[in-house]
């Protein structure tokens, strides 16, 4: 079972995007999308390639393998 961490459990102000990013931003780089819901055409998406570097070699991270880079 996957644990769910809510803002209350993380002791974050539920209305503070900056508090959320300060706490989790490093762990979710490239995965988080922030947009203005009133702007036409939002949100925009980009294709991403998830890579892992191990033993001086590059490989695509698949099946939940931990990634080291997102391009």
C-alpha positions as CSV (number, residue, x, y, z in Angstrom):
1,X,0.0,0.0,0.0
2,X,1.3,3.4,-1.0
3,X,1.5,6.0,1.7
4,X,-0.2,9.3,1.1
5,X,1.4,12.4,2.6
6,X,-1.0,15.2,2.9
7,X,0.0,18.9,3.6
8,X,-1.4,18.5,7.1
9,X,0.8,15.4,7.8
10,X,3.8,17.3,6.4
11,X,3.1,20.3,8.6
12,X,2.6,22.5,5.5
13,X,0.3,25.4,4.9
14,X,-2.2,24.0,2.5
15,X,-2.4,27.3,0.6
16,X,1.3,27.8,0.3
17,X,2.7,26.6,-3.0
18,X,6.2,27.9,-2.0
19,X,6.1,25.9,1.2
20,X,5.3,22.8,-0.8
21,X,8.1,23.4,-3.3
22,X,10.6,24.1,-0.6
23,X,9.7,20.8,1.0
24,X,9.3,18.5,-2.1
25,X,10.7,20.5,-5.0
26,X,14.1,18.7,-5.1
27,X,12.4,15.3,-5.2
28,X,9.9,16.1,-8.0
29,X,11.9,18.1,-10.5
30,X,10.5,17.6,-13.9
31,X,7.4,15.9,-12.6
32,X,5.5,18.8,-11.2
33,X,3.3,21.0,-13.4
34,X,2.1,24.4,-12.2
35,X,-0.2,26.4,-14.4
36,X,-2.8,29.2,-14.4
37,X,-6.1,27.5,-14.7
38,X,-7.6,30.7,-16.2
39,X,-5.1,30.8,-19.1
40,X,-6.2,29.4,-22.4
41,X,-4.4,26.2,-23.5
42,X,-3.0,25.4,-20.0
43,X,-1.6,23.0,-19.0
44,X,1.0,22.4,-21.6
45,X,2.9,19.1,-21.6
46,X,6.3,18.1,-22.8
47,X,7.6,14.7,-23.6
48,X,10.3,13.5,-21.2
49,X,13.0,10.9,-21.3
50,X,13.9,9.3,-17.9
51,X,17.5,8.1,-17.6
52,X,19.7,6.4,-15.1
53,X,23.4,6.6,-14.9
54,X,25.1,3.6,-13.3
55,X,28.7,2.4,-13.6
56,X,29.6,5.2,-16.0
57,X,26.8,4.0,-18.4
58,X,23.5,5.6,-19.4
59,X,20.2,3.6,-19.7
60,X,16.5,4.4,-19.8
61,X,14.8,4.0,-16.4
62,X,11.9,1.6,-16.9
63,X,9.5,-0.4,-14.6
64,X,10.0,1.9,-11.6
65,X,13.9,1.9,-11.7
66,X,15.2,5.0,-9.9
67,X,16.1,7.7,-12.4
68,X,19.0,10.1,-12.0
69,X,18.2,12.5,-14.9
70,X,15.1,13.7,-16.7
71,X,15.5,15.2,-20.1
